[in-house]
Each structure stands twice: as structure tokens, then as C-alpha cells.
Amino acid sequence: MSHHHCEVIIPPAFGTSADAIDAALEQILGPFSEHKSERTGNEFWDFWKIGGRWTGVKQQSSVPEKMLDEFMEELTRLGVTVSGIQFGKQALSPKSQEEAVDALWRNWFPGTAERCPLFAHADGFDDVIPVCNLPVGLTAERVIVAKPHWEDPARLEAGHMRCQRYWNSVEWEQTVSDGKVVPLLLDLKVPGDWLSVTVDYHS
């Protein structure tokens, strides 16, 4: 059992408040819950939350991977240490390192985030942003694009779904999806004002 990263794409016409987004996600993800009394084989989560261990991934994805590797090497060189027990993101330990690490992040990657998104102390990231603002480097294990429900247009359901791998009842099987979010949304002609919501789901 593990945590996975999903980006759920929803139209802003259904509301942009926190409550509206939660309600939209309940509608879209509900049919895939492992808690249903009648199973279809399409279930893939037993709980989910916005952001979770993936909070800040959009800001992190705006930085080239090579530079992130170099940043982590610099943290190692400086002797930055993390907690030996990991629940979600690793935590800086001792906490007194947080201010220095955040300052180093701002120095290396100005304009991306005020706090380093790589560690658990950093919160307050905007995990809901318009599609037009998504970084090209963003990847996700699963991407769901919503559409109005076929029976009730006032509700939402999953209209498109792509995942990098799936459980075939015996083992994980890779798909042709490379997990790149922006090219997929361009192919699907998703409007730029739709919202991309970072979801951490457990399966």
C-alpha cells in the first residue's frame, strides 16, 4: 500500500472555492473508492486529500531536475539532516535548519516559492492552479480530466483518465503514458482556465 500523485482537472464553472473543489473531487473520485459495497474492479483509492505529500509539487516541477539534484547535493555538503522516520515528506531535523534551507531555496530558485517544497515543514502551497499556469515539467502517476455527468450535467464525473501503470490483478503493468501533464492536456484541448488540483491518494 502506498501514496500516489494524481492531478484532477476540473472546469471553473462548477466553483472555485475550497468547498466547491472538495465537492467536485468527491463526485469525480467517488466511483473509484475501494470502500464501495459493490466493486467493479476499477477502484484505485482508499483515501485521498488535496496536496498531502505532493503539496508543492507544481512549484518543484518548475525547476529542472538537474538543478534539483545539484541543490540536494549542496544541502548534503552543508550537512543538512532529515528525520530518520518518514511519514509523507521527509522532515528537516533539527527544525532549526528550516529557515536556512528556505533561504537557500529562494537564492537558488528565485520566484518559485518562499519555502523549500522538498520537506514536510513547507506548507501553504497553492495546490489548485489554472491549467495555463502549469509547469511544463509536471508529471503525475494519474491524470483525470472531468466532464459533466452524463445523467446529471450539474454534477461531474471522470471524462478522461491516463495513468503510468495499473494493477492487473497480479502485478503492476506499465502503460504508454509518460505521466507528462501539460502535453496530455494540450492533446485533449483542455481550456487554460480549468483548474488542476494536486491529489495525494492512497491505494
C-alpha positions in Angstrom: 0.0 0.0 0.0 1.4 3.4 -0.9 0.7 7.0 -1.8 0.3 8.2 -5.4 0.2 11.6 -7.2 -2.9 12.5 -9.2 -3.8 15.7 -11.0 -7.5 16.2 -11.3 -8.6 18.7 -13.9 -12.0 20.5 -13.3 -13.9 23.2 -15.0 -14.1 26.5 -13.0 -17.8 26.8 -13.8 -18.5 24.3 -11.0 -17.0 26.7 -8.5 -13.5 27.7 -7.3 -14.0 27.9 -3.5 -12.4 25.2 -1.3 -15.8 23.7 -0.6 -16.7 23.6 -4.3 -13.5 22.0 -5.2 -13.9 19.4 -2.5 -17.4 18.6 -3.7 -16.2 18.3 -7.3 -13.4 15.8 -6.3 -16.0 13.8 -4.3 -18.1 13.5 -7.4 -15.2 12.6 -9.7 -13.3 10.3 -7.4 -16.3 8.7 -5.7 -16.8 5.9 -8.3 -13.2 4.7 -7.8 -13.4 4.2 -4.0 -12.3 0.9 -2.5 -14.9 1.3 0.2 -17.9 0.7 -2.1 -20.1 -2.3 -1.2 -20.3 -3.3 -4.9 -16.9 -3.5 -6.5 -16.3 -3.1 -10.3 -12.6 -3.7 -10.4 -12.0 0.0 -11.3 -11.3 1.1 -7.7 -7.9 2.6 -7.0 -8.0 4.5 -3.7 -9.0 4.0 -0.1 -8.4 7.7 1.0 -7.3 10.9 -0.6 -6.5 14.5 0.2 -5.6 17.6 -1.7 -1.8 18.2 -1.6 -0.7 15.7 1.0 2.8 14.5 0.5 2.6 16.0 -3.0 1.9 19.6 -1.9 4.3 22.0 -3.6 5.0 19.5 -6.5 3.9 22.2 -9.1 6.5 24.6 -7.7 9.1 21.9 -7.5 8.3 20.9 -11.1 9.1 24.4 -12.4 12.8 23.7 -11.6 14.9 21.5 -13.9 15.7 18.1 -12.4 19.4 18.5 -12.8 19.3 21.7 -10.7 17.2 20.0 -8.1 19.9 17.3 -7.9 22.6 19.9 -7.5 20.5 21.6 -4.8 20.2 18.4 -2.9 24.0 17.8 -3.2 24.5 21.3 -1.8 22.3 20.5 1.2 24.3 17.4 1.8 27.6 19.3 1.5 26.2 21.8 4.1 25.4 18.9 6.5 21.6 19.4 6.4 19.9 16.4 8.1 16.4 14.9 8.0 14.3 12.8 10.3 15.1 9.1 10.1 11.4 8.2 10.1 9.4 9.2 7.1 5.7 9.8 7.1 5.0 11.5 3.8 7.7 14.0 3.1 10.9 13.9 5.0 11.2 16.5 7.8 14.3 18.6 8.5 15.7 17.6 11.8 16.5 19.6 13.8 13.9 22.1 12.9 16.3 24.9 13.4 17.6 24.2 9.8 14.3 25.2 8.2 15.0 29.0 7.9 18.4 28.4 6.3 17.1 25.8 3.9 14.2 28.1 2.8 16.7 31.0 2.3 18.9 28.7 0.2 15.9 27.6 -1.9 14.9 31.3 -2.6 18.5 32.1 -3.5 18.8 29.1 -5.9 15.3 29.3 -7.4 14.0 32.9 -7.0 10.3 33.4 -7.7 9.3 29.8 -7.4 8.3 29.5 -3.8 9.1 31.3 -0.5 9.7 27.9 1.3 11.5 24.9 0.1 8.8 22.5 -1.2 11.0 19.4 -0.7 10.4 18.9 3.0 7.5 18.5 5.3 7.8 21.8 7.1 6.8 23.7 4.0 3.0 24.2 3.6 0.7 26.9 2.2 1.5 26.0 -1.4 -1.3 26.5 -4.0 -2.2 23.0 -5.0 -5.0 24.3 -7.2 -3.9 26.5 -10.1 -5.2 27.2 -13.6 -4.1 24.8 -16.3 -2.4 27.7 -18.2 0.0 28.1 -15.3 1.1 24.5 -15.0 4.9 24.0 -15.3 5.9 22.0 -18.4 7.9 19.6 -16.3 5.0 18.5 -14.1 4.4 14.7 -14.2 1.8 12.6 -12.3 1.1 8.9 -12.0 -2.5 9.6 -12.8 -4.3 12.4 -14.6 -8.1 12.7 -14.6 -10.0 15.3 -16.7 -13.6 15.9 -15.5 -16.7 16.3 -17.6 -20.4 16.9 -16.8 -22.1 13.8 -15.7 -23.9 12.0 -18.5 -27.1 11.7 -16.3 -26.9 15.0 -14.4 -25.0 17.8 -16.1 -25.0 19.7 -12.7 -22.5 17.1 -11.4 -19.1 16.0 -12.6 -17.5 12.7 -13.5 -14.2 11.5 -14.9 -14.2 12.1 -18.7 -10.6 11.1 -19.4 -8.0 9.2 -17.3 -4.4 8.4 -18.0 -2.1 6.5 -15.7 1.5 5.4 -15.9 0.8 1.9 -14.6 -2.1 -0.1 -13.3 -2.7 -3.2 -11.2 -3.7 -6.1 -13.5 -4.8 -8.3 -10.6 -1.3 -10.0 -10.4 1.3 -7.2 -10.8 1.8 -3.6 -11.8 1.7 -3.1 -15.5 3.2 -0.1 -17.3 1.2 1.8 -19.8 2.2 4.0 -22.7 1.6 7.2 -20.6 4.8 9.0 -19.7 3.0 11.0 -17.0 3.6 14.4 -18.5 0.6 16.5 -17.6 0.8 19.5 -19.9 1.2 17.7 -23.3 -1.7 15.5 -22.4 -4.0 18.5 -21.6 -2.9 20.1 -24.8 -3.8 17.0 -26.8 -7.2 16.9 -25.1 -7.6 20.7 -25.8 -8.4 21.4 -22.1 -9.1 25.2 -21.7 -6.4 27.1 -19.9 -8.8 28.5 -17.2 -9.7 25.0 -16.0 -8.2 24.1 -12.6 -5.5 21.5 -11.9 -5.9 20.0 -8.4 -3.0 18.1 -6.9 -4.3 15.0 -5.1 -2.5 12.5 -2.8 -4.3 9.2 -2.9 -3.5 6.0 -1.0 -4.0 2.6 -2.6 
